[in-house]
Amino acid sequence: MQFNAQTIKQDFPLFNNAPDLVYLDSAATSQTPQAVLDAMNAYYTTFRANVHRGLYKESETASEAYEVARTKVARFIGAKNPQEIIFTAGATASSNMLIAMLNHSGRLNGGDEMVTTIMEHHASLIPLQEVAERHGLVLKHVPLKKNSVTLDYEEAERLIVSRVKLVSVILASNVTGTINDVARIAEMAHRVGALVICDATAAAGHLPLDVEKLGVDFLYFSGHKMCGPTGVGVLWGKEEILDTLEPGFYGGGIVDEVTPEKATWRGIPERFEAGTPNIAGVIGLGVAVDYLETIEVSELKKYSKILVQKAITQLSEISGVTVYAAPHEQNVGTVSFTVEGIHSHDIAEILGREHIAVRVGHHCAMPLATALGVNATTRASFYLYNTEKDISLLVQGIRKAKEVFGE
């Protein structure tokens, strides 16, 4: 298949309305194809109703569309059973809810150790910090190799010992693009009986996902970084583990029976989907999966490597630019950089004036920024609608910023 980003770009209405926009901020949120918008609009205009609560046509249609999306997502990530898919409000909600589920179920207790990495997004890190502080657990971090954007796997081996009950690892860094060897870390963790959580938010829709090959026990991601709507996410867990867990969030729809004194829970996934969900968002996510499967994520991965290689090469040729990114072979599609003598916010502002959209700051990964020795970087992230011309325009924009600031 010949990957044609220019043709793909036509599927995204934003670019028809803003033809001069160079959108290099998909690691913050991707754009949405027309097919997803159409599916969500169809729900709102032709069968808007709550799911699993009505016996009339519209409710049954909505419920069926909702469950079809669950099946699509399960297939997309290689899950054995659609019932292992829990819909949430996003990756942050998934992370917080999962830690609450484990804590409520007695899986995390005082004195236990947890291991995560220095690369983690705050959405995965802070819930671990909070449960550690409140319940007396010990949290340790796998560092980077010296002068590298790669995890130190030898140090991971040293940290993951019998006292460790939980290991949490990001599949791909949202700062450096580094694709981590999650399967290797999962093997270390399971050797000592620890559970493994994988944050796949920066990878979903960018890399082919297979939870069986990754060897993890839980995995989560958001819809909005993979052509889906905002406000919807996925938490996957192994059925045999989910069956043993208490809810992390309470309300209607999750109960089997309620008395004035107590409640008993339904099976999975209903037990973990309290209240009215983002029905339109879930339906839209299902169509985003359809869209990405048509594009072929494996082909997108190859194309992203080409863009990353060219971006790293061209950025490195600019005097004063330091690149913080994994080599293209192990990069999800993200390149961060600094420009000597110019603050990253100033770079981003000049680029913005040129209609080039980038992210600036610590990217919700402050410990990683500290490990890299920077306060902030400018981040360019590439996706299926980006072209080599976008890289050329980015480079031109940086050179213009250097002229403006006399560098």
C-alpha positions in Angstrom: 0.0 0.0 0.0 1.3 3.5 -0.9 0.7 5.7 2.0 -0.7 9.0 0.7 -0.9 11.6 3.5 -2.1 14.3 1.2 -5.1 12.2 0.2 -5.8 11.2 3.8 -5.7 14.9 4.8 -8.8 15.5 2.7 -10.8 13.3 5.2 -10.3 15.8 7.9 -12.6 18.9 7.8 -10.3 21.1 9.8 -7.8 21.2 7.0 -10.5 22.2 4.5 -11.4 25.1 6.8 -7.7 26.0 7.7 -5.8 25.0 4.5 -2.6 26.9 5.7 -2.4 25.1 9.0 0.6 22.9 9.6 -0.6 20.7 12.4 2.3 19.2 14.4 0.4 18.7 17.7 -1.3 15.4 17.3 0.5 14.1 20.5 -1.8 16.6 22.3 -4.9 15.7 20.3 -5.4 14.5 16.8 -7.8 15.8 14.2 -11.1 14.0 13.6 -12.1 12.6 10.2 -15.5 13.3 8.7 -16.6 9.7 9.2 -16.3 10.0 12.9 -18.2 13.3 13.0 -21.0 11.8 10.8 -21.4 8.8 13.2 -21.7 11.0 16.2 -24.1 13.3 14.4 -26.2 10.3 13.4 -26.5 9.3 17.1 -27.6 12.8 18.1 -30.0 13.3 15.3 -31.6 9.8 14.7 -31.3 7.6 17.7 -30.3 9.6 20.7 -31.2 7.6 23.8 -29.5 6.1 26.8 -28.0 2.7 26.5 -29.0 -0.5 28.3 -32.0 1.2 29.9 -34.8 1.3 27.4 -36.9 -1.2 25.4 -37.8 1.2 22.6 -36.2 1.4 19.2 -33.9 4.3 19.7 -32.4 2.9 23.0 -31.9 -0.5 21.4 -30.2 1.1 18.4 -27.9 3.1 20.7 -27.2 0.1 22.9 -26.3 -2.0 19.8 -24.0 0.7 18.4 -22.3 1.1 21.8 -21.6 -2.6 22.1 -20.4 -2.9 18.5 -17.8 -0.2 19.3 -16.7 -2.4 22.3 -16.2 -5.3 19.9 -14.2 -3.1 17.4 -11.9 -1.8 20.2 -11.3 -5.3 21.5 -10.3 -6.5 18.0 -8.1 -3.4 17.5 -6.0 -4.1 20.6 -6.0 -7.9 20.3 -8.2 -8.5 23.4 -9.7 -12.0 23.7 -13.1 -10.9 24.9 -15.0 -7.6 24.2 -16.1 -7.8 27.9 -12.6 -6.9 28.8 -13.1 -3.5 27.4 -14.2 -0.7 29.8 -15.2 2.6 28.4 -14.0 5.7 30.4 -13.8 9.4 30.0 -10.1 9.2 28.8 -6.7 7.9 29.7 -6.5 10.0 32.9 -9.9 8.6 34.1 -8.7 5.1 33.2 -5.5 5.5 35.2 -7.2 6.9 38.3 -10.0 4.4 38.2 -7.7 1.5 37.8 -5.5 2.4 40.8 -8.7 2.9 42.8 -10.0 -0.5 41.7 -6.7 -2.2 42.8 -6.7 -0.3 46.1 -10.3 -1.1 46.9 -9.7 -4.7 46.2 -6.7 -5.1 48.5 -4.2 -5.5 45.8 -2.1 -2.5 47.0 -1.2 -2.5 50.7 1.2 -0.6 53.1 4.7 -1.8 52.7 4.2 -3.0 49.1 6.5 -1.6 46.4 5.5 -0.3 43.0 7.8 0.4 40.1 7.2 2.9 37.3 9.5 4.8 34.9 10.9 8.3 34.7 9.1 8.7 31.4 5.5 8.5 32.7 2.9 11.1 31.9 1.4 12.7 35.0 -1.8 10.9 34.3 -0.2 7.6 35.2 2.4 8.9 37.7 0.3 10.9 40.1 -2.3 8.3 40.9 0.6 6.0 41.9 2.2 8.8 44.0 -1.1 9.4 45.8 -1.9 5.8 46.6 1.7 5.4 47.8 1.5 8.4 50.1 -1.9 7.7 51.5 -1.4 4.0 52.1 2.3 3.6 52.9 3.5 2.0 49.7 7.0 2.6 48.2 7.2 3.9 44.6 10.4 3.5 42.6 11.4 4.7 39.1 13.3 3.1 36.3 15.7 5.8 35.0 17.0 6.6 31.6 20.3 5.2 30.4 23.0 7.9 30.7 23.0 10.4 27.9 20.0 8.6 26.4 16.2 8.8 25.9 16.0 5.0 26.4 15.1 3.3 29.7 17.8 1.5 31.7 16.5 -2.1 31.5 19.3 -3.4 33.7 18.2 -1.0 36.4 14.6 -2.2 35.9 15.8 -5.8 36.6 17.4 -4.6 39.8 14.2 -2.7 40.9 11.6 -5.3 40.1 11.9 -7.7 43.1 9.6 -9.9 45.1 8.3 -6.9 47.2 6.9 -5.3 44.0 3.2 -5.8 43.5 2.6 -3.4 40.6 4.7 -2.2 37.6 3.4 0.6 35.4 5.1 1.5 32.2 4.4 3.8 29.3 4.4 2.2 25.9 5.6 5.3 24.0 6.9 8.6 25.4 4.8 11.6 24.6 8.0 13.7 24.8 10.8 11.8 23.1 8.7 9.4 21.1 10.6 6.5 22.6 8.9 3.1 22.1 9.6 1.1 25.2 10.1 -2.7 25.4 7.0 -3.2 27.5 7.0 -7.0 26.9 10.5 -7.2 28.5 9.4 -5.3 31.5 6.2 -7.3 31.8 8.3 -10.5 31.8 10.4 -9.1 34.7 7.3 -8.2 36.6 5.4 -11.5 36.2 8.5 -13.3 37.3 8.0 -11.9 40.8 4.2 -12.0 40.6 3.5 -8.3 40.0 0.7 -6.9 38.0 1.6 -4.8 34.9 -0.2 -1.6 33.7 0.6 -0.2 30.3 -0.2 3.4 29.4 -0.7 3.2 25.6 -2.1 6.7 25.1 0.7 8.0 22.9 0.8 4.7 20.9 -2.8 3.8 20.2 -3.6 4.6 16.6 0.1 5.1 15.9 1.4 1.6 16.4 -0.3 -1.8 16.0 -1.4 -2.9 19.5 -1.6 -6.5 20.8 -2.2 -6.9 24.5 -1.3 -10.6 24.3 2.2 -9.8 22.8 2.8 -7.0 25.2 2.1 -9.4 28.0 0.5 -6.8 30.3 -2.4 -7.2 32.7 -4.0 -3.8 32.0 -3.7 -1.2 29.2 -5.4 2.1 28.7 -5.6 4.9 26.2 -7.7 7.9 25.0 -9.7 8.2 21.9 -8.8 11.8 21.0 -5.2 11.0 20.0 -6.2 8.4 17.5 -8.8 10.2 15.4 -11.6 9.8 17.9 -13.6 12.3 19.9 -12.5 13.9 23.2 -13.9 12.7 26.4 -13.8 9.0 25.7 -11.1 6.4 26.6 -10.5 2.7 27.1 -9.3 0.6 30.0 -8.6 -3.0 29.1 -7.8 -5.7 31.7 -7.5 -9.5 31.7 -10.9 -11.0 32.3 -9.7 -13.2 35.1 -8.3 -10.2 37.0 -11.2 -7.8 36.4 -13.5 -10.4 37.8 -11.8 -10.1 41.2 -11.8 -6.3 41.4 -14.1 -3.9 43.1 -15.4 -0.8 41.2 -13.3 2.3 41.4 -16.2 4.6 40.7 -19.8 4.2 41.9 -23.3 5.0 40.6 -26.1 3.6 38.6 -25.8 0.8 36.1 -23.1 -1.2 38.0 -25.2 -2.8 40.7 -26.9 -6.2 40.8 -28.8 -5.5 44.0 -29.0 -2.5 46.4 -30.4 -2.5 49.9 -30.3 0.5 52.3 -27.1 -0.9 53.8 -25.1 -2.2 50.8 -24.8 -2.9 47.1 -23.6 -5.9 45.1 -22.0 -5.6 41.8 -22.8 -6.8 38.3 -20.3 -8.6 36.1 -17.8 -7.1 33.8 -17.7 -4.6 32.1 -20.9 -3.2 33.6 -19.4 -3.2 37.1 -16.9 -0.5 36.0 -19.1 1.8 33.8 -21.2 3.7 36.3 -23.7 6.3 35.1 -24.5 7.4 31.6 -21.4 7.1 29.5 -20.3 9.3 26.6 -22.4 7.3 24.1 -21.7 9.5 21.1 -18.0 9.4 22.0 -17.9 5.6 22.2 -19.7 5.3 18.8 -17.3 7.8 17.3 -14.3 5.9 18.8 -15.6 2.7 17.1 -15.7 4.5 13.7 -12.2 5.9 14.4 -11.1 2.3 14.8 -12.7 1.5 11.4 -11.0 4.4 9.8 -7.5 3.5 11.2 -8.0 -0.2 10.1 -8.7 1.0 6.6 -5.6 3.2 6.6 -3.7 0.3 8.2 -1.8 1.3 11.3 1.2 -0.9 10.3 1.6 1.3 7.2 1.2 4.4 9.3 4.0 3.3 11.6 6.3 2.9 8.6 5.4 6.3 7.3 5.9 8.0 10.7 9.4 6.6 10.8 10.2 8.4 7.5 8.9 11.7 8.8 10.7 11.3 12.1 14.0 10.5 10.4 13.7 13.5 8.2 12.7 15.8 11.1 15.6 14.7 13.3 18.1 15.1 10.4 16.8 18.6 9.4 16.4 19.9 12.9 19.9 18.7 13.8 21.4 20.7 10.9 20.1 24.0 12.5 22.8 25.7 14.6 21.9 25.8 18.3 19.1 23.2 18.1 19.3 20.2 20.4 16.9 17.3 19.6 15.4 15.1 22.3 14.0 12.2 20.4 14.5 8.5 20.0 15.9 7.3 16.6 13.3 6.9 14.0 13.3 3.0 14.3 12.1 3.3 17.9 10.0 6.4 17.7 6.2 6.7 17.7 6.2 10.0 15.8 7.3 12.7 18.2 10.4 14.9 18.2 11.1 17.5 20.9 13.8 20.1 20.7 15.3 23.3 22.2 16.9 26.3 20.5 19.9 27.8 22.2 19.3 31.3 23.5 15.5 31.2 22.7 12.9 30.1 25.2 10.7 27.3 23.9 7.6 29.4 24.4 9.0 32.1 22.1 9.8 29.5 19.5 6.2 28.2 19.7 4.8 31.8 19.4 6.8 32.5 16.3 5.8 29.2 14.8 2.2 29.9 15.7 2.3 33.2 13.7 3.4 31.1 10.7 0.3 28.8 11.3 2.5 26.0 12.6 1.0 24.3 15.6 3.3 22.7 18.1 3.3 22.0 21.9 5.6 23.7 24.3 6.5 23.0 28.0 7.1 19.9 30.0 4.3 18.0 28.2 2.8 16.7 31.5 6.0 14.8 32.1 8.1 16.9 34.5 10.3 14.1 35.9 11.3 13.3 32.3 12.1 16.9 31.6 14.3 17.0 34.7 16.1 13.8 33.7 16.7 15.3 30.3 18.1 18.5 31.9 15.5 20.9 30.4 12.7 23.0 31.8 10.8 23.0 28.6 11.0 21.8 25.0 9.1 22.5 21.8 7.4 19.4 20.6 6.6 18.5 17.0 4.4 15.4 16.7 3.5 13.7 13.4 0.5 11.8 12.3 -1.2 10.3 9.2 -2.0 13.7 7.6 1.5 15.2 7.9 3.8 15.5 5.0 7.5 16.2 4.4 6.5 19.7 3.4 5.3 20.2 7.0 8.8 19.4 8.2 10.3 21.9 5.7 7.9 24.6 7.0 8.8 23.8 10.6 12.5 24.2 9.8 11.8 27.5 8.0 9.8 28.7 11.0 12.6 27.9 13.4 15.1 29.7 11.3 12.8 32.7 11.2 12.6 32.6 15.0 16.4 32.7 15.2 16.4 35.7 13.0 13.8 37.5 15.1 15.8 36.9 18.3 19.2 37.6 16.6 20.5 34.1 17.1 
